Amino acid sequence: MRTRVKICGITRIEDAHSAIIAGADALGFVFYSPSPRALTYAQAADIVHSLPPFVTSVGLFVNASAQEVNECLRTVPLSCLQFHGDETAEFCASFNRPWIKALRMRPNLDLKASILPYLQATPLSACGILVDAYTPGTPGGTGETFDWRRIPADLPCPLILAGGLNCDNIERAIQRVRPYAVDVSGGVEIDKGIKDPEKIHAFIRGVSSAQ
Ligand SMILES: O=C(O)c1ccccc1NCC(=O)[C@H](O)[C@H](O)COP(=O)(O)O
């Protein structure tokens, strides 16, 4: 099966369209104000309204309140939610929207045990689990990798691999992990929140070569 690609930390319409032209399947929008890639609901709505069909728009939250997530959903037509904080499975499942839980590979994390509550959530369990590098104090978008051998081969859900991916390591990462999808932010940037069309193309070429 073809490995899906999500380009995360989109802040500009032109970057969204570069990613789609290059073949991205999904775009990520960061709603976490300390992030240099954060954007307002109105800015995200402008970008999402400009997208062609069949592109998944993903909203990222870090320990946001239910009120904040619902307010975002009233403004931005997101296809999917992605939770990067300490959100419970019940919280993630409470928005009537497909969702992904991000887990950071902190030392000694038992990935299989940690994902179970999210796969058993009602009324809607996680549609995928994103695994990212662990950097204390930074919930995501660190540009750091981790030891991919820590990911069990038999995870019972679609796996989205993130953390320090770029056009130099993406083929090795896919061949090693065989994820459902890959997620990249810093590896395709010129500057924080500013994507580079050439790097996006090179990244997606790397994904295709790894098949
Ligand atoms: O990108 C951010 O600034 C960010 C901030 C807070 C939570 C999550 C964030 N990004 C999440 C992503 O999905 C990134 O793509 C993922 O962490 C990988 O980032 P990178 O290592 O830069 O490719």
The ligand as a Gaussian input file, in Angstrom:
#p B3LYP/6-31G(d) Opt

LIG

0 1
 O        4.883000      21.780000      14.787000
 C        4.752000      22.285000      15.900000
 O        5.232000      23.390000      16.206000
 C        3.978000      21.552000      16.962000
 C        3.774000      22.168000      18.193000
 C        3.057000      21.511000      19.165000
 C        2.554000      20.254000      18.936000
 C        2.767000      19.638000      17.721000
 C        3.482000      20.272000      16.738000
 N        3.747000      19.642000      15.533000
 C        3.301000      18.311000      15.362000
 C        3.577000      17.569000      14.156000
 O        2.736000      16.810000      13.693000
 C        4.931000      17.560000      13.541000
 O        4.817000      17.312000      12.206000
 C        5.719000      16.456000      14.197000
 O        5.883000      16.786000      15.555000
 C        7.068000      16.305000      13.536000
 O        7.760000      17.514000      13.497000
 P        9.219000      17.575000      12.840000
 O       10.126000      16.778000      13.714000
 O        9.574000      19.039000      12.800000
 O        9.087000      17.000000      11.459000

